[in-house]
Amino acid sequence: SPYFKGLFASSMRDADTDGLPIADTEPDVFEQLLLWIYTGEVAEAALQTNDMVEHLLMAANRYECGYLTLLCEAKLCEGLTVANVATRLVLAEQAEADSLKEGCLELIK
């Protein structure tokens, strides 16, 4: 991830410590993010719940994992319905997820 590469290459105080606190991401979501960074995959079970995919999308955007962002967007687009399109559109805006946003707008038309 360019985010972590820049973080650990910088002279920031956190880059020189033994640990790096991650306060804005749930442990199970961050575990999947790390799995993606190291293997290019996430657990299939993680992609089965919308809540996890939504959180993973936000984390992928925050930590600059482009292909994971696209994977999450595609998964969320598959499950678009009239009932969830407004929530997903807001999520797409927050996560800068253009494909998801386009899918939402298509459904709304």
GIHU-V952155 format. One record per helix or strand. SS is the DSSP state (alpha for helix, beta for strand). FROM is the first residue (numbers start at 1). TO is the last residue. If there is no record, write none. Layout:
ss & from & to
SS & FROM & TO
SS & FROM & TO
This chain:
ss & from & to
alpha & 2 & 9
alpha & 13 & 16
alpha & 27 & 39
alpha & 44 & 47
alpha & 50 & 62
alpha & 66 & 78
alpha & 85 & 94
alpha & 98 & 108
